[in-house]
């Protein structure tokens, strides 16, 4: 796993979240500075919104925040609100945050696709409560707004992609070797066809002809 890729793309994603919140909700959030943490995806707050993506690599664009923060972002918070009040507001701020993450993911996925090819990202999902996520590398940046803290998380699993890259590399190497063998075969055939009249020893010519015969037999067998 290249941690630099994860760091860079987490920063890109956190900036996309800032822009989406500003454009959609009119809430300004200061740049996070150097507050980036690399760890497994372990949400620290009770509300998780995520967009899963798949392709050559897979992972999640996510935000993690407390429900009162979500209500404040929506402008629906008032002092003394309890669990029941917040639960009644979930369709409003849950829907709003799904749009924020979906928009941010659409902006941030471009950088990943430049490195890993086309990715498919799925509809956003909201989780209220705890989530037991696999220990996949995750970059986290905490954004501080007037409404409260919002964790921007990019989960990036490159394990499957690494196997695919190794497979592609092996196939490319084998294809190159096949072309090299074919070229050597043609060159050797051409040289042998003109060697009888140029003083080349019969023993060497016989060795070359024997090698060509073996290669022809092997190719015929493979077919």
DRENTOR-877017 format. One line per field, with one value per residue (C-alpha): x, y, z; residue in one letter; residue number from 1. Coordinates in nm, 2 decimals. Example, Ala and Ser with C-alpha at 12.3 -4.5 7.8 and 13.67 -1.06 7.14 Angstrom:
<drentors>
xx: (1.23:1.37)
yy: (-0.45:-0.11)
zz: (0.78:0.71)
tidren: (a:s)
doke: (1:2)
</drentors>
This chain:
<drentors>
xx: (0.00:0.15:0.08:0.16:-0.12:-0.36:-0.24:-0.27:-0.61:-0.75:-0.65:-0.82:-1.13:-1.14:-1.12:-1.41:-1.61:-1.53:-1.64:-1.96:-2.06:-1.99:-2.17:-2.48:-2.52:-2.33:-2.11:-1.75:-1.49:-1.12:-0.85:-0.75:-0.37:-0.16:-0.42:-0.41:-0.41:-0.34:-0.51:-0.78:-1.13:-1.26:-1.54:-1.53:-1.87:-2.23:-2.32:-2.14:-2.22:-2.03:-2.00:-1.84:-1.64:-1.51:-1.27:-0.90:-0.90:-1.19:-1.28:-1.51:-1.55:-1.69:-1.77:-1.82:-1.98:-2.22:-2.59:-2.61:-2.34:-2.55:-2.86:-2.65:-2.52:-2.89:-2.98:-3.23:-3.05:-3.19:-3.06:-3.22:-3.30:-3.31:-3.27:-3.63:-3.60:-3.28:-3.43:-3.72:-3.47:-3.28:-3.46:-3.36:-3.00:-2.94:-3.06:-2.86:-2.54:-2.58:-2.59:-2.28:-2.08:-2.21:-2.10:-1.76:-1.70:-1.78:-1.52:-1.25:-1.28:-1.13:-0.78:-0.81:-0.93:-0.63:-0.41:-0.63:-0.87:-1.24:-1.41:-1.77:-1.91:-2.24:-2.53:-2.45:-2.55:-2.61:-2.53:-2.65:-2.45:-2.15:-1.99:-1.74:-1.53:-1.24:-0.89:-0.83:-0.59:-0.78:-0.68:-0.87:-0.88:-1.09:-1.26:-1.36:-1.67:-1.90:-2.13:-1.87:-1.61:-1.65:-1.41:-1.34:-1.23:-1.09:-1.07:-0.85:-0.80:-0.52:-0.46:-0.67:-0.52:-0.17:-0.24:-0.39:-0.09:0.14:-0.06:-0.06:0.32:0.38:0.16:0.35:0.69:0.58:0.45:0.77:0.97:0.75:0.82:1.19:1.20:1.01:1.25:1.56:1.40:1.36:1.71:1.86:1.66:1.79:2.15:2.15:2.00:2.30:2.57:2.65:2.82:3.01:3.26:3.08:3.16:2.92:2.91:2.79:2.53:2.40:2.37:2.17:1.95:1.89:1.78:1.54:1.40:1.34:1.16:0.94:0.85:0.76:0.54:0.36:0.30:0.16:-0.09)
yy: (0.00:0.33:0.56:0.87:0.79:0.76:1.08:1.28:1.15:1.20:1.56:1.59:1.43:1.65:1.96:1.82:1.78:2.14:2.27:2.06:2.18:2.54:2.52:2.32:2.46:2.79:2.68:2.78:2.55:2.65:2.43:2.15:2.21:1.90:1.71:1.39:1.06:0.72:0.42:0.16:0.28:0.32:0.58:0.79:0.95:0.82:0.92:0.77:0.86:0.67:0.60:0.27:0.24:-0.06:-0.13:-0.19:-0.07:-0.04:0.15:0.42:0.80:0.87:1.14:1.08:1.33:1.36:1.40:1.74:1.86:1.74:1.92:2.24:2.21:2.20:2.49:2.28:2.25:2.42:2.39:2.11:1.88:1.52:1.19:1.18:1.52:1.43:1.10:1.29:1.50:1.21:1.21:1.57:1.58:1.22:1.31:1.63:1.46:1.18:1.45:1.62:1.30:1.19:1.53:1.52:1.16:1.26:1.54:1.33:1.01:1.18:1.17:0.80:0.72:0.89:0.63:0.32:0.35:0.38:0.31:0.24:0.42:0.32:0.52:0.68:0.51:0.64:0.44:0.56:0.40:0.18:0.00:-0.28:-0.22:-0.44:-0.31:-0.15:0.15:0.47:0.84:1.07:1.45:1.64:1.95:2.21:2.41:2.64:2.35:2.11:1.86:1.64:1.36:1.31:0.95:0.78:0.40:0.26:-0.11:-0.18:-0.54:-0.68:-0.43:-0.54:-0.90:-0.77:-0.55:-0.84:-1.05:-0.78:-0.74:-1.11:-1.12:-0.83:-0.99:-1.32:-1.15:-0.96:-1.28:-1.45:-1.17:-1.19:-1.56:-1.52:-1.26:-1.47:-1.77:-1.57:-1.42:-1.76:-1.92:-1.64:-1.68:-2.06:-2.04:-1.84:-2.01:-2.31:-2.09:-1.86:-2.10:-2.16:-2.50:-2.78:-2.87:-2.52:-2.52:-2.85:-2.72:-2.42:-2.64:-2.88:-2.59:-2.46:-2.81:-2.84:-2.50:-2.59:-2.92:-2.75:-2.49:-2.76:-2.96:-2.65:-2.60)
zz: (0.00:-0.10:0.19:-0.01:-0.25:0.04:0.20:-0.12:-0.21:0.14:0.12:-0.22:-0.08:0.23:0.01:-0.20:0.12:0.22:-0.12:-0.12:0.22:0.12:-0.21:-0.08:0.27:0.27:0.56:0.54:0.68:0.72:0.56:0.79:0.77:0.86:1.06:0.86:1.03:0.87:1.05:1.00:0.94:1.30:1.32:1.63:1.61:1.59:1.23:0.93:0.56:0.30:-0.07:-0.17:-0.49:-0.67:-0.96:-0.99:-0.62:-0.39:-0.08:0.06:0.07:0.41:0.67:1.04:1.27:1.57:1.50:1.67:1.42:1.13:1.27:1.31:0.95:0.84:1.06:1.25:1.59:1.90:2.25:2.46:2.16:2.27:2.09:1.98:1.82:1.64:1.52:1.37:1.18:1.04:0.70:0.66:0.76:0.64:0.29:0.30:0.40:0.14:-0.13:0.02:0.02:-0.32:-0.47:-0.29:-0.41:-0.77:-0.74:-0.56:-0.76:-1.07:-0.91:-0.83:-1.18:-1.33:-1.14:-1.14:-1.43:-1.42:-1.08:-1.01:-0.70:-0.54:-0.39:-0.06:0.26:0.61:0.93:1.27:1.55:1.54:1.24:1.26:0.95:0.81:0.90:0.56:0.54:0.59:0.58:0.81:0.82:1.08:0.96:1.22:1.14:1.34:1.36:1.51:1.39:1.08:1.00:0.63:0.57:0.26:0.29:0.01:-0.03:-0.29:-0.20:-0.48:-0.72:-0.63:-0.74:-1.06:-1.12:-1.07:-1.31:-1.58:-1.53:-1.57:-1.88:-2.03:-1.95:-2.10:-2.42:-2.46:-2.41:-2.68:-2.92:-2.85:-2.90:-3.23:-3.35:-3.25:-3.43:-3.75:-3.73:-3.67:-3.96:-4.19:-4.08:-4.12:-4.47:-4.58:-4.38:-4.60:-4.86:-4.62:-4.46:-4.14:-3.98:-4.05:-3.68:-3.59:-3.86:-3.75:-3.39:-3.51:-3.73:-3.44:-3.22:-3.49:-3.53:-3.15:-3.14:-3.44:-3.28:-2.95:-3.13:-3.33:-3.00:-2.83:-3.12)
tidren: (x:x:x:x:x:x:x:x:x:x:x:x:x:x:x:x:x:x:x:x:x:x:x:x:x:x:x:x:x:x:x:x:x:x:x:x:x:x:x:x:x:x:x:x:x:x:x:x:x:x:x:x:x:x:x:x:x:x:x:x:x:x:x:x:x:x:x:x:x:x:x:x:x:x:x:x:x:x:x:x:x:x:x:x:x:x:x:x:x:x:x:x:x:x:x:x:x:x:x:x:x:x:x:x:x:x:x:x:x:x:x:x:x:x:x:x:x:x:x:x:x:x:x:x:x:x:x:x:x:x:x:x:x:x:x:x:x:x:x:x:x:x:x:x:x:x:x:x:x:x:x:x:x:x:x:x:x:x:x:x:x:x:x:x:x:x:x:x:x:x:x:x:x:x:x:x:x:x:x:x:x:x:x:x:x:x:x:x:x:x:x:x:x:x:x:x:x:x:x:x:x:x:x:x:x:x:x:x:x:x:x:x:x:x:x:x:x:x:x:x:x:x:x)
doke: (1:2:3:4:5:6:7:8:9:10:11:12:13:14:15:16:17:18:19:20:21:22:23:24:25:26:27:28:29:30:31:32:33:34:35:36:37:38:39:40:41:42:43:44:45:46:47:48:49:50:51:52:53:54:55:56:57:58:59:60:61:62:63:64:65:66:67:68:69:70:71:72:73:74:75:76:77:78:79:80:81:82:83:84:85:86:87:88:89:90:91:92:93:94:95:96:97:98:99:100:101:102:103:104:105:106:107:108:109:110:111:112:113:114:115:116:117:118:119:120:121:122:123:124:125:126:127:128:129:130:131:132:133:134:135:136:137:138:139:140:141:142:143:144:145:146:147:148:149:150:151:152:153:154:155:156:157:158:159:160:161:162:163:164:165:166:167:168:169:170:171:172:173:174:175:176:177:178:179:180:181:182:183:184:185:186:187:188:189:190:191:192:193:194:195:196:197:198:199:200:201:202:203:204:205:206:207:208:209:210:211:212:213:214:215:216:217:218:219:220:221:222:223)
</drentors>
